[in-house]
Amino acid sequence: MAAVSSEVMAERLKRRASLVGALVNILQTAIKLTFGIVGQSAALVADGIHSLSDLLSDLLVIIAVRFGSRAADPDHPYGHRRFETIATVILGLSLVAIGAAIIWHVLERVHHPEHLPTPEPMTLGIAALSILLNEWLYHYTKRIAKTTRSKLLLANAWHQRSDALSSLVVLCGIVGVLQGYPFADAVAAAVVALMVAKIGLNLVFDSIKELVDTSLPPSLVAQIRQVILSVEGVKGIHLLRTRRMGEDAYIDAHIVVDPRITVSEGHCIGDAVRDVLISRFDDVLDVLVHVDPEDDQDFSYQEPALSRAAVQDLLDAYLGDMAAGLEFRLHYLDRQTEVELILPLALSAQAESLALVKAQCELLQMQVPQLNQLVVFFKL
């Protein structure tokens, strides 16, 4: 119940951060576009479009959080976190398009310098106000992103920080024009556009890495490997694979345990690995552990191993009536089969029968190449 409550609270915080960001960006977009047009500042208009892109990102976050927070279902057994990733790709592509459009518009204006407008001094105040608003919004969103471990929300926070930086560029551009440098405002607009496009490309590339199941950072994978090896009963590890889905991480690992332990003990060790990874790393949501009796990563089997039915047929053929009801355990090691034959203790007192069993077992081991070892135990 506590985990469910925590998850619900995280989704509420995400929605709240997105709504606050949307309201602030609605205000900024309206002010910047209005005063940019009235005050004749191309850079401030570009910054207003940047704020509009922030507004679109907030809307995307709201939609993505709504869909991405849905619980797993039969059609989506791993949940719906990839909705956030897809939304981030869309946001990134839109930013690239917006940046390109602003640069195109600036280049057209630079080709006709005689028509370059001179910004009004009042635009300085709008740019300064925008810097303060976006810096506050950045810190507010980033705090919630860290609390909820939301990569999408963190990306949105940095988008808001870029808006603060772009407003600083706009401020410098307007000051430059007022100081007698007519191209300063156009240059500032182009710089803002490049910043917008770069952020968009970063979002797209990072999200594509997630969509194609790129591994976690090497340093984090190394930490995960060390934690697995520290679990009691783990002799080795191979085929360690990691991936992300939204802000969550998934791990697949093949661990090596003592080949002579029982299936239930190996399963218990696997559960211990899963539990310690989930408790040690906040981002890890689930771990799939495959238990191996040896490191078989580079093995290439030339012949299929002897199955239990095949071994039973061999025992019937070599031991005859004595094989009826006998227990045996199989070990598949070093690409061969080992058999542990369990005989009733009463048979140990029957010298003739015991000699026959020994002779037939030796013959069986010699004539069946896949059979590496046959060991006899007695059971009370």
ZALUM-916163 format. One record per residue: x, y, z of N, C-alpha, C in turn. Coordinates in steps of 0.001 Angstrom, whole numbers, padded with zeros to 6 digits, always signed. Example, Ala and Ser with C-alpha at 12.3 -4.5 7.8 and 13.67 -1.06 7.14 Angstrom:
+013190-005690+007800+012300-004500+007800+013200-003300+007800
+012850-002250+007080+013670-001060+007140+012900+000030+007870
This chain:
+000834-001210+000000+000000+000000+000000+000864+001253+000000
+001990+001212+000736+002881+002373+000814+003468+002685-000549
+003843+001610-001301+004426+001824-002621+003418+002452-003567
+002170+001981-003495+001116+002540-004341+000885+003998-004003
+000821+004307-002715+000613+005681-002273+001738+006587-002750
+002992+006092-002680+004138+006872-003126+004059+007137-004618
+003640+006136-005378+003534+006291-006827+002456+007305-007182
+001335+007245-006491+000239+008202-006740+000702+009619-006421
+001427+009786-005312+001935+011104-004942+002915+011631-005990
+003756+010733-006534+004715+011147-007558+004003+011667-008799
+002928+010985-009203+002191+011428-010384+001515+012776-010127
+001042+012978-008896+000422+014268-008562+001441+015396-008635
+002650+015133-008117+003704+016147-008155+004091+016473-009596
+004161+015449-010449+004497+015675-011854+003445+016562-012521
+002182+016234-012274+001110+017027-012885+001132+018459-012370
+001394+018617-011059+001422+019964-010484+002545+020789-011108
+003731+020191-011235+004861+020911-011821+004561+021308-013258
+003925+020412-013993+003603+020703-015389+002557+021811-015498
+001570+021792-014612+000534+022829-014648+001095+024200-014277
+001949+024237-013243+002577+025503-012859+003423+026032-014007
+004209+025139-014641+005029+025550-015773+004194+026058-016920
+003062+025393-017170+002185+025818-018273+001623+027215-018010
+001175+027470-016784+000611+028790-016466+001659+029895-016608
+002874+029635-016112+003946+030633-016212+004296+030887-017674
+004342+029832-018478+004724+029987-019876+003621+030625-020713
+002359+030423-020330+001270+031147-021002+001462+032647-020793
+001752+033016-019538+001972+034429-019220+003173+034982-019985
+004276+034223-019976+005490+034707-020640+005308+034816-022153
+004663+033834-022751+004456+033866-024199+003666+035101-024604
+002593+035361-023867+001753+036518-024190+002537+037827-024035
+003277+037955-022930+004017+039204-022677+005131+039404-023694
+005923+038370-023942+007067+038501-024840+006626+038793-026272
+005632+038054-026758+005184+038284-028130+004573+039676-028282
+003788+040061-027287+003148+041382-027363+004178+042503-027347
+005063+042493-026352+006049+043570-026237+007159+043434-027274
+007406+042181-027758+008394+042008-028818+007936+042640-030111
+006650+042472-030414+006100+043075-031640+005968+044588-031483
+005397+045005-030350+005222+046450-030124+006577+047144-029990
+007526+046485-029284+008839+047088-029055+009825+046835-030168
+009416+046150-031245+010232+045914-032435+011528+045154-032108
+011435+044096-031307+012616+043294-030974+012434+041876-031512
+013215+041551-032572+013150+040200-033143+013598+039157-032123
+014583+039519-031320+015081+038577-030315+014016+038273-029274
+013251+039285-028856+012213+039067-027858+011068+038242-028444
+010771+038450-029718+009752+037626-030383+010222+036168-030433
+011510+035978-030800+012055+034621-030822+011987+033995-029434
+012267+034801-028418+012192+034302-027052+010752+033964-026676
+009803+034738-027197+008395+034427-026966+008010+033093-027591
+008552+032820-028783+008299+031530-029424+008947+030414-028610
+010129+030725-028035+010776+029752-027156+009878+029434-025963
+009277+030450-025390+008352+030224-024269+007134+029430-024717
+006699+029667-025958+005580+028893-026503+005968+027414-026607
+007231+027162-026993+007684+025769-027058+007723+025157-025658
+008068+025972-024672+008011+025494-023277+006585+025116-022899
+005640+025929-023344+004234+025645-023062+003819+024323-023709
+004252+024120-024953+003933+022864-025630+004560+021677-024887
+005779+021876-024386+006430+020791-023649+005669+020484-022367
+005166+021513-021711+004373+021288-020497+003119+020477-020807
+002478+020806-021919+001286+020056-022313+001632+018607-022634
+002778+018410-023304+003208+017052-023609+003498+016266-022335
+004121+016926-021372+004414+016259-020101+003124+015844-019408
+002131+016731-019407+000849+016412-018769+000216+015189-019424
+000226+015172-020770-000365+014040-021499+000435+012765-021246
+001783+012883-021319+002635+011707-021148+002502+011129-019749
+002458+012001-018740+002315+011523-017361+000981+010804-017193
-000043+011316-017831-001372+010706-017721-001370+009283-018304
-000761+009135-019494-000727+007822-020134+000365+006933-019530
+001526+007534-019221+002645+006748-018733+002446+006200-017332
+001551+006808-016557+001340+006355-015178+000369+005181-015080
-000192+004773-016208-001114+003630-016177-000384+002364-015754
-001079+001529-015029-000480+000285-014550-000283-000688-015707
+000576-001672-015489+000809-002693-016509-000475-003472-016767
-000640-003933-017994-001811-004729-018363-001346-005860-019278
-002243-006781-019677-001811-007914-020509-001144-007490-021818
-001576-006376-022404-000972-005920-023651+000325-005155-023435
+000499-004604-022236+001710-003841-021907+002239-004337-020549
+002826-005547-020534+003249-006144-019254+004354-005369-018545
+005080-004520-019274+006142-003719-018654+005667-002309-018312
+004373-002057-018412+003856-000728-018105+003829+000171-019327
+003599+001458-019094+003405+002420-020185+004410+003570-020128
+005567+003342-019509+006543+004420-019333+007065+004949-020659
+007029+004142-021700+007572+004584-022978+006737+005722-023588
+005527+005940-023076+004757+007089-023555+005512+008382-023257
+006161+008441-022094+006951+009620-021747+008125+009777-022720
+008736+008661-023080+009869+008709-023998+009435+009204-025371
+008306+008684-025853+007795+009115-027158+007455+010596-027127
+006860+011052-026024+006529+012471-025894+007789+013324-025925
+008872+012829-025330+010131+013573-025333+010695+013683-026742
+010565+012621-027533+011017+012673-028936+010233+013725-029709
+008912+013726-029523+008075+014716-030221+008464+016129-029817
+008687+016316-028520+009096+017630-028025+010422+018047-028650
+011392+017130-028692+012693+017448-029254+012613+017833-030720
+011840+017081-031491+011687+017398-032915+011020+018751-033122
+010050+019064-032276+009374+020365-032395+010345+021503-032091
+011239+021309-031136+012216+022345-030804+013195+022569-031957
+013619+021496-032598+014516+021623-033749+013834+022417-034864
+012559+022091-035112+011813+022794-036160+011639+024276-035822
+011347+024565-034557+011174+025963-034133+012484+026733-034287
+013596+026119-033865+014894+026773-033991+015243+027075-035438
+014984+026106-036314+015271+026308-037741+014412+027432-038316
+013147+027491-037922+012251+028532-038435+012708+029922-037990
+013150+030052-036750+013619+031354-036245+014869+031798-037004
+015799+030884-037212+017031+031226-037937+016715+031660-039369
+015804+030958-040011+015401+031315-041377+014834+032733-041417
+014005+033048-040442+013401+034381-040388+014468+035445-040139
+015435+035160-039261+016501+036118-038964+017358+036366-040189
+017696+035308-040931+018524+035458-042124+017833+036316-043167
+016524+036138-043295+015784+036973-044252+015859+038446-043867
+015781+038747-042585+015833+040134-042123+017232+040717-042269
+018271+039899-042045+019643+040380-042172+019972+040735-043621
+019338+040057-044555+019575+040365-045976+019075+041759-046357
+018246+042327-045530+017730+043690-045774+017978+044525-044520
+019237+044889-044277+019586+045589-043024+018901+046939-042873
+018516+047534-043983+017865+048843-043879+016506+048749-043199
+015955+047510-043142+014639+047335-042521+014746+046792-041089
+015982+046676-040596+016129+046181-039225+015557+047192-038238
+014600+046776-037396+013995+047712-036437+014895+047929-035223
+014650+049014-034524+015378+049309-033289+014469+049010-032100
+014872+048089-031231+014007+047736-030090+013790+048922-029155
+012629+048948-028538+012315+049979-027552+012959+049623-026207
+013364+050600-025407+013985+050338-024092+013124+049503-023163
+011776+049578-023334+010909+048826-022431+011105+047315-022564
+011631+046866-023736+011844+045426-023922+012916+044891-022979
+013780+045789-022488+014796+045372-021521+014149+044820-020248
+013132+045497-019770+012439+045069-018549+011759+043720-018736
+011175+043502-019937+010504+042221-020208+011518+041081-020202
+012678+041317-020821+013715+040278-020849+014209+039975-019438
+014404+041001-018619+014872+040793-017249+013843+040019-016424
+012551+040383-016594+011486+039672-015880+011449+038206-016294
+011662+037939-017572+011645+036566-018072+012778+035746-017456
+013943+036353-017307+015074+035651-016698+014718+035198-015288
+014135+036081-014507+013784+035759-013123+012714+034667-013049
+011683+034796-013889+010595+033815-013871+011094+032416-014258
+011899+032354-015313+012359+031046-015793+013370+030405-014854
+014180+031215-014209+015135+030648-013260+014396+030053-012056
+013357+030748-011588+012550+030191-010496+011862+028910-010941
+011298+028914-012146+010584+027750-012656+011532+026564-012837
+012755+026836-013254+013761+025777-013419+014018+025073-012097
+014276+025833-011035+014585+025233-009739+013370+024481-009175
+012186+025024-009381+010960+024380-008885+010738+023036-009591
+010851+023037-010921+010621+021810-011684+011709+020785-011434
+012951+021234-011332+014062+020316-011106+013920+019607-009755
+013467+020335-008742+013293+019732-007420+012263+018607-007473
+011154+018837-008163+010124+017806-008269+010604+016655-009150
+011375+016963-010200+011903+015915-011076+012798+014952-010299
+013617+015488-009414+014505+014634-008610+013692+013818-007597
+012649+014427-007049+011815+013724-006072+011089+012550-006718
+010603+012759-007948+009818+011729-008646+010657+010884-009591
+011953+011190-009720+012865+010485-010618+012350+010479-012055
+011813+011614-012501+011248+011719-013839+012246+012371-014789
+012730+011597-015779+013651+012147-016767+012954+013172-017656
+011686+012907-017967+010957+013843-018807+010802+015186-018106
+010471+015153-016830+010313+016397-016070+011653+017112-015914
+012731+016338-015733+014056+016948-015633+014445+017600-016953
+014113+016948-018062+014380+017541-019374+013595+018837-019539
+012371+018830-019036+011553+020033-019123+012137+021155-018259
+012714+020785-017109+013341+021784-016240+014521+022452-016950
+015350+021639-017602+016486+022211-018336+016020+023036-019530
+014892+022648-020080+014302+023467-021137+013952+024847-020580
+013431+024877-019375+013101+026166-018747+014362+026953-018405
+015435+026247-017996+016698+026931-017748+017233+027542-019053
+017051+026821-020161+017500+027361-021453+016713+028611-021824
+015452+028663-021399+014643+029859-021660+015195+031047-020873
+015660+030790-019645+016280+031862-018857+017561+032348-019524
+018359+031403-020032+019596+031777-020717+019307+032523-022012
+018281+032068-022723+017946+032745-023977+017453+034172-023707
+016736+034357-022604+016299+035706-022244+017498+036592-021901
+018541+035981-021329+019768+036731-021053+020434+037167-022360
+020420+036257-023342+020963+036601-024658+020155+037730-025282
+018830+037648-025147+017958+038702-025673+018282+040037-025015
+018466+040003-023706+018808+041226-022968+020092+041850-023519
+021095+041012-023744+022363+041513-024291+022173+042068-025704
+021340+041396-026500+021096+041859-027864+020417+043207-027898
+019424+043389-027046+018705+044669-027001+019640+045781-026541
+020457+045479-025521+021431+046477-025047+022391+046840-026171
+022823+045838-026950+023738+046088-028058+023151+047020-029089
+021877+046819-029436+021225+047690-030417+021118+049112-029881
+020725+049225-028624+020589+050552-028028+021936+051264-027911
+023032+050491-027919+024368+051077-027848+024955+051359-029233
+024148+051110-030278+024595+051449-031621+025046+050297-032484
+024695+049075-032116+025052+047895-032927+023753+047293-033486
+023351+047705-034703+022028+047335-035231+021812+045838-035424
+022901+045063-035629+022729+043634-035861+022654+042823-034565
+022862+043462-033430+022931+042736-032159+021634+041984-031857
+020502+042608-032142+019214+041960-031850+019022+040729-032732
+019404+040833-034011+019269+039695-034926+020203+038559-034522
+021431+038921-034140+022382+037900-033688+021855+037201-032430
+021288+037978-031513+020724+037395-030294+019594+036423-030630
+018757+036785-031599+017655+035912-032014+018199+034602-032586
+019278+034709-033393+019870+033507-033977+020476+032611-032892
+021134+033225-031904+021720+032447-030806+020637+031707-030035
+019537+032386-029757+018415+031745-029062+017901+030562-029878
+017798+030749-031192+017303+029677-032061+018231+028473-032022
+019538+028716-032046+020499+027606-031975+020401+026868-030643
+020190+027625-029566+020031+026998-028257+018803+026102-028234
+017712+026589-028813+016474+025805-028861+016693+024527-029651
+017354+024647-030816+017575+023477-031668+018490+022461-030997
+019525+022933-030309+020454+022016-029638+019753+021226-028539
+018923+021910-027764+018171+021208-026720+017280+020144-027344
+016650+020490-028449+015787+019534-029138+016545+018306-029613
+017714+018516-030201+018519+017385-030673+018948+016495-029518
+019348+017101-028408+019754+016305-027238+018605+015439-026729
+017406+016020-026679+016240+015260-026223+015942+014098-027162
+016034+014356-028465+015739+013307-029449+016750+012165-029339
+018046+012500-029295+019072+011459-029250+018989+010644-027958
+018776+011318-026832+018677+010595-025555+017470+009662-025547
+016365+010117-026098+015149+009296-026104+015274+008122-027060
+015944+008339-028202+016150+007237-029144+017004+006156-028499
+018015+006576-027730+018837+005590-027014+017970+004720-026115
+017002+005337-025458+016123+004567-024573+015210+003650-025371
+014689+004136-026500+013761+003335-027298+014438+002108-027891
+015740+002179-028148+016456+001016-028686+017153+000238-027568
+016730+000471-026323+017225-000284-025163+018740-000171-024984
+019242+001065-025034+020652+001291-024748+020933+000974-023278
+022105+000406-023015+022470+000017-021655+022610+001236-020749
+022540+000983-019445+022820+002031-018467+024286+002453-018586
+024667+003608-018034+026061+004061-018106+027025+002997-017579
+028213+002870-018207+029180+001835-017795+029530+001874-016311
+029647+003073-015743+029986+003172-014321+028891+002558-013452
+027616+002779-013842+026505+002213-013075+026433+000703-013258
+026696+000228-014471+026710-001220-014726+027793-001891-013892
+028951-001227-013771+030039-001777-012951+029618-001883-011488
+028895-000875-010985+028402-000930-009607+027414-002084-009432
+026536-002252-010408+025546-003336-010353+026256-004687-010318
+027292-004833-011134+028049-006085-011168+028680-006385-009795
+029250-005371-009181+029890-005568-007876+028880-005956-006810
+027705-005340-006853+026667-005674-005873+026215-007113-006046
+026053-007565-007293+025632-008942-007539+026675-009926-007009
+027947-009641-007266+029013-010542-006825+029143-010589-005306
+028635-009546-004639+028739-009512-003176+027664-010356-002493
+026669-010815-003229+025591-011622-002650+026120-013019-002329
+025830-013499-001148+026291-014820-000717+025745-015906-001645
+026637-016764-002105+026235-017863-002974+026501-017601-004447
+026767-016362-004827+027046-016030-006228+028534-016248-006499
+028847-017159-007421+030237-017474-007751+030744-016671-008943
+029845-016179-009762+030236-015427-010947+029019-014833-011614
+029256-014040-012649+028160-013405-013364+028554-013224-014825
+027598-013439-015722+027828-013199-017138+026498-012805-017775
+026569-012308-018983+025367-011858-019702+024551-010870-018868
+025215-009856-018342+024536-008801-017596+024017-007768-018591
+022702-007583-018628+022087-006645-019562+021194-005667-018802
+021240-004406-019218+020438-003372-018568+019760-002518-019637
+018667-001887-019242+017955-000976-020149+017073-000057-019320
+016593+000975-019969+015704+001927-019304+014328+001923-019940
+013339+002257-019111+011977+002495-019592+011432+003664-018772
+011421+004854-019393+011085+006051-018635+012181+006317-017623
+011796+006562-016376+012802+006774-015339+013209+005480-014648
+012634+004344-015070+012921+003066-014435+014001+002299-015202
+014739+001463-014470+015775+000628-015064+015426-000843-014858
+015733-001645-015866+015494-003090-015802+016827-003813-016006
+017005-004926-015285+018264-005667-015326+017978-007139-015605
+018755-007734-016512+018766-009177-016739+020174-009672-016438
+020306-010708-015627+021637-011197-015254+021655-012716-015155
+022738-013304-015636+022984-014731-015463+024027-014874-014364
+023654-015508-013262+024607-015699-012168+025041-017157-012116
+026268-017379-011648+026804-018732-011507+026798-019101-010032
+026235-020275-009715+026191-020761-008343+026859-022137-008286
+027015-022656-007078+027575-023995-006905+026702-024997-007664
+027297-025799-008547+026485-026710-009363+025832-027848-008592
+026240-028053-007342+025706-029187-006586+024554-028817-005661
+024205-027535-005588+023104-027149-004704+021767-027498-005353
+020710-027440-004556+019382-027774-005072+018807-026616-005877
+017766-026944-006633+017086-025915-007426+016526-024825-006520
+015947-025228-005395+015333-024247-004501+016376-023319-003886
+017582-023849-003580+018628-022982-003035+019114-021999-004096
+019269-022471-005335+019656-021569-006414+018615-020482-006639
+017340-020878-006545+016259-019901-006686+016322-018864-005562
+016622-019313-004358+016725-018407-003211+017851-017397-003417
+018992-017850-003952+020105-016940-004234+019692-015921-005293
+018961-016377-006321+018479-015461-007352+017551-014396-006789
+016673-014796-005874+015778-013831-005221+016567-012816-004403
+017639-013290-003751+018467-012384-002953+019132-011335-003850
+019586-011761-005034+020196-010819-005989+019170-009771-006413
+017977-010240-006739+016922-009309-007171+016603-008301-006077
+016420-008773-004857+016021-007890-003756+017097-006855-003440
+018368-007270-003445+019427-006334-003075+019612-005265-004151
+019426-005612-005413+019559-004621-006483+018430-003597-006417
+017209-004050-006175+016072-003129-006099+016200-002204-004894
+016714-002736-003781+016854-001910-002582+018044-000956-002669
+019102-001348-003402+020319-000541-003459+020234+000576-004505
+019540+000336-005605+019473+001319-006694+018030+001798-006859
+017827+003100-006682+016476+003657-006705+015793+003485-008058
+016556+003544-009151+015956+003491-010483+015564+002074-010900
+016110+001053-010242+015867-000330-010662+014473-000765-010214
+013631-001073-011203+012257-001483-010904+012126-003002-010851
+012834-003705-011743+012694-005155-011768+014007-005785-012240
+014257-007006-011765+015474-007735-012116+015083-009166-012478
+015549-009627-013622+015335-011013-014040+016663-011752-013872
+016678-012762-012994+017908-013482-012684+017816-014909-013226
+018805-015279-014039+018910-016650-014545+020038-017332-013788
+019755-018476-013186+020742-019176-012363+021427-020263-013194
+022760-020210-013260+023554-021181-014013+024475-021945-013072
+024724-023247-013361+025674-024020-012558+027126-023769-012978
+027322-023107-014127+028660-022791-014621+028540-021672-015642
+029676-021070-015978+029685-020002-016972+029648-020636-018362
+028453-020678-018943+028268-021328-020242+028108-020341-021382
+028572-019105-021178+028366-018057-022183+028997-018420-023530
+030176-019055-023494+030891-019349-024735+030747-020804-025167
+029854-021537-024521+029674-022941-024888+028902-023054-026203
+029291-024018-027007+028523-024344-028214+028325-025853-028207
+027131-026277-027883+026857-027697-027723+026813-028392-029090
+027642-029457-029207+027664-030221-030455+026539-031256-030480
+026235-031814-029322+025189-032834-029217+024224-032439-028110
+022943-032771-028258+021987-032460-027190+022295-033270-025937
+022086-032662-024771+022328-033358-023512+021323-034485-023335
+021722-035480-022542+020807-036593-022262+019646-036095-021409
+018458-036336-021841+017279-035938-021078+017020-036954-019973
+016133-036617-019053+015788-037538-017966+015177-038823-018535
+014343-038694-019554+013733-039882-020148+014793-040775-020793
+015788-040149-021447+016851-040927-022090+017684-041668-021047
+017991-040999-019926+018759-041640-018858+017965-042793-018254
+016652-042604-018080+015811-043673-017541+015825-044888-018466
+015786-044638-019781+015834-045752-020745+017172-046493-020657
+018270-045743-020478+019585-046378-020355+019670-047225-019085
+019171-046698-017974+019183-047463-016724+018345-048725-016846
+017192-048610-017502+016337-049795-017704+017075-050841-018541
+017807-050365-019547+018494-051284-020448+019669-051983-019771
+020399-051273-018918+021601-051827-018327+021349-052505-016975
+020368-052025-016218+020118-052586-014887+018896-053493-014835
+018105-053485-015860+016957-054375-015917+015936-054063-014830
+015482-055116-014142+014444-054959-013125+014911-054106-011949
+016219-054059-011698+016725-053285-010563+016538-051777-010765
+016328-051347-012030+016167-049915-012311+014778-049410-011956
+013838-050333-011746+012465-049910-011462+012394-049164-010137
+011894-047960-010170+011689-047183-008960+012931-046524-008406
+014085-046649-009089+015310-046029-008583+015270-044503-008785
+015783-043792-007799+015883-042333-007912+017230-041972-008531
+017261-040868-009284+018540-040369-009784+018449-038855-010015
+019591-038221-009878+019695-036777-010127+020639-036547-011302
+020358-035494-012066+021176-035181-013241+021890-033850-013045
+023130-033788-013504+023899-032552-013530+024438-032366-014947
+024176-031209-015522+024673-030909-016863+025836-029929-016734
+027059-030465-016768+028249-029650-016546+029288-029932-017624
+029988-028881-018017+031065-029006-018999+030595-029736-020247
+029381-029418-020682+028775-029958-021901+028570-031481-021863
+028545-032036-020678+028279-033460-020527+027283-033688-019393
+026844-034953-019281+025822-035302-018297+026444-036143-017184
+026131-035770-015951+026528-036560-014797+025262-037113-014136
+025333-038367-013696+024184-039028-013069+024544-039431-011649
+023691-039048-010714+023817-039518-009332+022691-040531-009103
+023066-041788-009000+022102-042887-008838+021928-043174-007347
+020698-043179-006876+020404-043353-005455+019761-044726-005246
+020500-045598-004545+020029-046961-004313+019555-047107-002873
+018638-048042-002634+018204-048294-001242+019354-048901-000435
+019452-048520+000824+020547-048976+001673+020577-050501+001802
+019419-051131+001725+019349-052590+001877+020151-053299+000792
+020321-052631-000375+021036-053260-001482+022535-053389-001179
+023037-052546-000264+024457-052584+000056+024855-053880+000759
+023880-054583+001344+024157-055848+002033+024070-057034+001083
+023651-056811-000142+023518-057880-001131+024721-057805-002072
+025752-058544-001726+027029-058448-002442+026895-058752-003923
+026132-059796-004258+026013-060184-005664+025300-059114-006476
+024187-058601-005944+023436-057552-006646+024260-056270-006756
+024991-055964-005682+025798-054745-005673+026920-054829-006712
+027527-056003-006857+028588-056196-007855+028033-056056-009263
+026824-056571-009470+026198-056459-010787+025911-055001-011127
+025399-054252-010144+025110-052830-010368+026399-052073-010720
+027467-052389-009975+028737-051714-010221+029255-052011-011623
+029207-053274-012025+029704-053658-013343+028879-053001-014461
+027571-052993-014300+026714-052424-015339+026867-050896-015408
+027070-050279-014276+027274-048814-014275+028584-048451-014967
+029627-049252-014727+030902-049004-015393+030767-049201-016902
+030023-050234-017297+029797-050493-018715+028993-049356-019354
+027976-048903-018645+027145-047797-019136+027983-046540-019332
+028823-046229-018362+029647-045022-018447+030653-045123-019596
+031133-046326-019878+032123-046511-020928+031486-046465-022319
+030281-046948-022449+029657-047077-023768+028828-045858-024186
+028527-044958-023264+027724-043760-023598+028622-042519-023489
+029064-041958-024614+030027-040844-024578+029503-039608-023854
+028181-039342-023966+027633-038130-023330+027622-038224-021806
+027781-039439-021297+027727-039655-019849+029138-039494-019281
+029362-038391-018592+030698-038092-018093+031009-038834-016800
+029997-038969-015930+030241-039581-014622+028952-040179-014090
+029072-041321-013435+027918-041948-012799+028319-042303-011370
+027671-041677-010414+027992-041857-008992+026804-042525-008305
+027130-043496-007433+026079-044243-006718+026053-043823-005265
+024843-043511-004774+024624-043205-003365+023628-044207-002780
+023683-044344-001472+022709-045193-000790+021836-044338+000100
+020559-044696+000173+019579-043910+000920+018849-044802+001904
+018695-044281+003122+017950-045029+004142+016479-045169+003736
